[in-house]
Amino acid sequence: MMGLVVSIPTTNRPLVVASTVRDIARQTRLPDLMLVVVASDTDIDPAALKDLPFPVRVIPSERGLVLQRNTALQHLGRDDVLLFLDDDFLMAPDYLQTLERLLAQNPDVVMVTGTVLEDGIHGPGLDFGHAQRRLAEPSAPADPALEDIYNCYGCNMAVRARPLVDHEIRLDERLKLYAWLEDVDFSRQMAAHGRIVKSPELRGVHLGTKIGRSKGVPLGYAQVANPLYLLSKGTMSLRRVLTILSRNLISNLVKSLKPEPEIDRWGRLKGNLTALADLVRGRMSPERLLEFK
């Protein structure tokens, strides 16, 4: 029997994750298990988990999104489905119910992501109340058909456990220092075992909370190093890599002249240029980010 497990990795954002976990109680289909994966005891207040209508387990892990997500994978049964959520992603109340139905109706689907109605990651971030009001608005997609996609969006992606267990698939731990594009790599590993899809019926809002996020230089380095690393291992095409590299380099260069207050454009540009210099020297790798910590 399929179990529906929700996993949220979190670091240094106890108030954010507490609100997100408690919001899950609004789901019309509650999770069979909630896994909150923390790097420190201070990452979650146990009082925030009291009186919830579903079981919650707090699991310790080494710090890092990839490592914390891989820790959650160790707690799955072969027939389970695991929904990865960012600690600032809010689901529409019917999200889990719809997810269960979609996977039952489409046994060839191994990974699915929802439609993000608003994404605060591209600006100063969204507040919790705004997200709840947005999700309360009626929304009936004109075409509920599943769309085959290249990769899921990591802030909300569900995966069948069977391929993970049978083929020992994990997120790439070489990306543990800045897990940018880890969702692409993970999706392409899963694509060998079934369809990767996006559903307009699975709706959510990504707050894009800025608390606890890394500074610009590590992200800027990862914007160059990570896609080139994925190209080398065959989980990202050359065309996609070139598109991502050019988009980020141009954006950081142009916007550094008049940067947004919530984005460290100069830091990102410095990280981009450092990675390119390392590429020329033959020493570029995701692990170089350790020197920026």
C-alpha positions as CSV (number, residue, x, y, z in Angstrom):
1,M,0.0,0.0,0.0
2,M,1.3,3.4,-1.0
3,G,2.3,5.7,1.8
4,L,2.4,9.4,1.2
5,V,5.4,11.0,2.9
6,V,6.3,14.7,2.9
7,S,9.8,15.8,3.6
8,I,11.1,19.3,4.4
9,P,14.8,20.0,4.9
10,T,15.5,23.1,6.9
11,T,18.4,25.1,8.3
12,N,18.4,28.3,10.4
13,R,14.7,29.1,9.7
14,P,12.7,27.7,12.7
15,L,9.8,30.2,12.4
16,V,9.5,29.7,8.6
17,V,9.4,25.9,8.8
18,A,7.0,25.9,11.8
19,S,4.5,27.9,9.8
20,T,4.9,25.7,6.7
21,V,4.5,22.4,8.7
22,R,1.4,23.6,10.5
23,D,-0.1,24.8,7.2
24,I,-0.1,21.2,6.0
25,A,-2.9,20.5,8.5
26,R,-5.2,22.3,6.0
27,Q,-4.7,19.5,3.4
28,T,-7.9,17.5,2.5
29,R,-5.6,14.4,2.3
30,L,-3.1,14.4,5.2
31,P,0.3,12.9,4.8
32,D,0.9,9.5,6.3
33,L,4.2,10.8,7.6
34,M,6.0,14.2,7.8
35,L,9.8,14.2,7.9
36,V,11.5,17.4,9.1
37,V,15.2,17.0,8.4
38,V,17.3,19.4,10.5
39,A,21.0,20.2,10.8
40,S,20.7,21.4,14.3
41,D,18.4,21.1,17.3
42,T,17.6,24.8,16.9
43,D,16.3,24.4,13.4
44,I,12.8,23.5,14.7
45,D,10.9,24.2,17.9
46,P,9.2,21.0,19.1
47,A,6.3,23.0,20.4
48,A,5.4,23.9,16.8
49,L,4.8,20.2,16.1
50,K,2.3,19.6,18.8
51,D,-1.3,18.7,18.2
52,L,-0.9,18.2,14.4
53,P,-3.3,15.7,12.8
54,F,-0.5,13.7,11.2
55,P,2.7,12.0,12.5
56,V,5.9,14.1,12.4
57,R,9.4,12.9,12.8
58,V,12.4,15.2,13.2
59,I,15.5,13.7,11.7
60,P,19.1,15.0,12.2
61,S,21.4,15.2,9.2
62,E,24.6,16.8,8.1
63,R,23.9,20.4,6.9
64,G,23.2,20.8,3.2
65,L,20.1,20.6,1.1
66,V,21.3,17.6,-0.9
67,L,22.5,15.7,2.2
68,Q,19.2,16.5,4.1
69,R,17.1,15.3,1.2
70,N,19.1,12.1,0.9
71,T,18.6,11.5,4.6
72,A,14.9,11.5,4.1
73,L,15.2,9.0,1.3
74,Q,16.6,6.5,3.8
75,H,13.2,6.4,5.6
76,L,11.1,5.3,2.7
77,G,9.4,2.0,1.9
78,R,9.5,0.7,-1.6
79,D,5.9,1.5,-2.4
80,D,5.9,5.0,-0.9
81,V,5.7,8.4,-2.6
82,L,7.9,11.2,-1.2
83,L,7.0,14.8,-1.7
84,F,10.0,17.1,-1.3
85,L,9.0,20.6,-0.2
86,D,11.1,23.7,0.5
87,D,10.5,25.0,4.0
88,D,8.8,28.1,2.5
89,F,6.5,26.4,0.0
90,L,2.7,26.4,0.7
91,M,0.4,24.0,-1.0
92,A,-3.2,24.5,-2.0
93,P,-5.5,22.5,0.3
94,D,-6.1,19.8,-2.3
95,Y,-2.5,19.3,-3.3
96,L,-1.9,16.0,-1.6
97,Q,-5.3,14.6,-2.5
98,T,-4.7,15.5,-6.1
99,L,-1.1,14.1,-6.1
100,E,-2.4,10.7,-4.8
101,R,-5.0,10.6,-7.5
102,L,-2.6,11.6,-10.3
103,L,-0.1,8.9,-9.4
104,A,-2.7,6.2,-9.1
105,Q,-4.1,7.1,-12.6
106,N,-0.6,7.4,-14.2
107,P,1.5,4.4,-13.1
108,D,4.2,5.4,-15.7
109,V,4.9,8.7,-13.9
110,V,7.9,8.5,-11.6
111,M,8.2,12.1,-10.7
112,V,5.8,15.1,-10.7
113,T,6.0,18.8,-9.9
114,G,3.2,21.3,-9.4
115,T,2.4,24.7,-10.8
116,V,3.9,27.6,-8.8
117,L,1.3,30.4,-8.8
118,E,3.8,32.9,-7.4
119,D,7.5,32.6,-6.7
120,G,9.1,35.0,-4.3
121,I,12.5,33.8,-5.2
122,H,12.6,36.3,-8.0
123,G,12.0,39.3,-5.8
124,P,12.0,40.4,-2.1
125,G,9.9,37.4,-1.1
126,L,6.3,36.9,-0.3
127,D,4.6,36.9,3.1
128,F,2.7,33.9,4.6
129,G,-0.7,35.6,4.6
130,H,-0.4,36.7,1.0
131,A,0.4,33.1,0.0
132,Q,-2.6,31.7,1.9
133,R,-5.0,34.2,0.3
134,R,-3.6,33.5,-3.2
135,L,-4.1,29.8,-2.7
136,A,-7.7,30.3,-1.4
137,E,-8.7,31.8,-4.8
138,P,-10.7,29.4,-7.0
139,S,-8.6,28.0,-9.8
140,A,-9.8,25.5,-12.4
141,P,-7.2,24.9,-15.0
142,A,-8.5,24.9,-18.6
143,D,-6.5,21.9,-19.4
144,P,-5.6,19.5,-16.5
145,A,-3.4,17.3,-18.7
146,L,0.0,16.4,-17.4
147,E,2.9,18.0,-19.2
148,D,6.1,16.1,-19.9
149,I,9.0,18.2,-18.7
150,Y,12.8,18.0,-18.6
151,N,13.0,18.4,-14.8
152,C,10.9,19.0,-11.7
153,Y,11.3,22.2,-9.6
154,G,12.9,21.4,-6.3
155,C,10.7,23.5,-4.2
156,N,7.9,20.9,-4.8
157,M,8.6,17.6,-6.4
158,A,7.2,14.2,-5.7
159,V,8.9,11.0,-6.5
160,R,8.0,7.3,-6.4
161,A,10.3,5.4,-4.0
162,R,10.5,2.2,-6.1
163,P,13.1,3.4,-8.7
164,L,15.0,5.0,-5.8
165,V,15.2,1.8,-3.9
166,D,15.7,-0.6,-6.8
167,H,18.4,1.5,-8.5
168,E,19.9,3.3,-5.4
169,I,19.2,6.7,-6.9
170,R,20.3,9.7,-4.8
171,L,20.8,13.4,-5.1
172,D,24.4,14.2,-6.1
173,E,26.3,14.9,-2.9
174,R,29.0,16.8,-4.8
175,L,26.5,19.6,-4.9
176,K,26.1,19.7,-1.2
177,L,27.8,23.1,-0.7
178,Y,25.3,24.9,-3.0
179,A,22.5,22.7,-4.2
180,W,21.6,24.7,-7.3
181,L,20.3,22.5,-10.2
182,E,20.3,19.5,-8.0
183,D,16.6,19.1,-9.0
184,V,17.7,18.9,-12.7
185,D,20.3,16.2,-12.0
186,F,17.9,14.2,-9.8
187,S,15.1,14.4,-12.4
188,R,17.3,13.2,-15.2
189,Q,18.4,10.2,-13.2
190,M,14.7,9.4,-12.6
191,A,13.8,9.9,-16.2
192,A,15.4,6.6,-17.1
193,H,12.6,4.9,-15.2
194,G,9.5,6.7,-16.2
195,R,7.8,10.0,-17.0
196,I,8.7,13.3,-15.4
197,V,5.7,15.6,-15.5
198,K,4.2,18.9,-14.4
199,S,0.5,19.2,-13.3
200,P,-1.6,22.4,-13.4
201,E,-3.8,20.8,-10.8
202,L,-1.0,20.8,-8.2
203,R,-0.9,24.4,-7.1
204,G,1.4,26.2,-4.6
205,V,3.2,29.4,-3.7
206,H,6.9,29.6,-3.1
207,L,7.6,32.4,-0.6
208,G,11.2,32.8,-1.5
209,T,12.1,33.8,2.0
210,K,15.5,35.5,2.2
211,I,16.3,34.5,5.8
212,G,19.1,32.0,6.0
213,R,20.0,32.1,2.3
214,S,23.6,32.1,1.2
215,K,25.4,35.3,0.0
216,G,26.0,36.2,-3.6
217,V,29.5,34.8,-4.2
218,P,28.7,31.1,-3.5
219,L,25.6,31.3,-5.7
220,G,27.5,33.1,-8.5
221,Y,30.1,30.4,-8.4
222,A,27.5,27.6,-8.5
223,Q,25.7,29.3,-11.4
224,V,28.8,28.5,-13.5
225,A,30.3,25.4,-11.8
226,N,27.2,23.4,-11.3
227,P,25.8,23.4,-14.9
228,L,29.2,22.6,-16.3
229,Y,29.6,19.7,-13.8
230,L,26.2,18.3,-14.8
231,L,27.2,18.6,-18.4
232,S,30.3,16.5,-17.7
233,K,28.2,13.8,-16.1
234,G,25.6,13.8,-18.8
235,T,22.6,15.0,-16.9
236,M,22.3,18.4,-18.6
237,S,22.4,19.1,-22.3
238,L,24.9,21.5,-23.8
239,R,22.2,23.8,-25.1
240,R,20.6,24.1,-21.6
241,V,24.0,24.7,-20.0
242,L,24.8,27.5,-22.5
243,T,21.4,29.1,-22.0
244,I,21.7,29.1,-18.2
245,L,25.3,30.4,-18.3
246,S,24.6,33.2,-20.7
247,R,21.4,34.2,-18.9
248,N,23.0,34.4,-15.5
249,L,26.1,36.2,-16.6
250,I,24.3,38.8,-18.6
251,S,21.7,39.3,-15.8
252,N,24.3,39.7,-13.1
253,L,26.5,42.0,-15.2
254,V,23.6,44.3,-16.3
255,K,21.8,44.4,-12.9
256,S,25.0,45.0,-10.9
257,L,24.8,48.5,-12.3
258,K,21.6,49.0,-10.3
259,P,21.2,46.0,-8.1
260,E,18.0,45.0,-6.4
261,P,18.1,45.6,-2.6
262,E,17.4,42.0,-1.8
263,I,20.0,40.5,-4.2
264,D,23.8,40.6,-4.0
265,R,24.4,41.1,-7.7
266,W,28.0,42.1,-7.2
267,G,28.7,39.0,-5.2
268,R,27.0,36.8,-7.8
269,L,29.0,38.5,-10.6
270,K,32.2,38.0,-8.6
271,G,31.3,34.3,-8.2
272,N,30.6,33.9,-11.9
273,L,34.0,35.4,-12.8
274,T,35.8,33.3,-10.2
275,A,34.3,30.2,-11.6
276,L,35.3,31.1,-15.2
277,A,38.8,31.8,-14.0
278,D,38.9,28.4,-12.3
279,L,37.6,26.8,-15.5
280,V,40.5,28.3,-17.5
281,R,43.0,27.1,-14.8
282,G,41.4,23.6,-14.9
283,R,40.5,23.6,-11.2
284,M,36.7,24.4,-11.3
285,S,34.5,22.1,-9.3
286,P,31.4,22.3,-7.0
287,E,33.7,21.6,-4.0
288,R,35.6,24.8,-4.5
289,L,32.6,26.5,-2.8
290,L,34.1,25.3,0.5
291,E,36.6,28.1,0.2
292,F,33.8,30.7,0.2
293,K,32.2,29.6,3.4
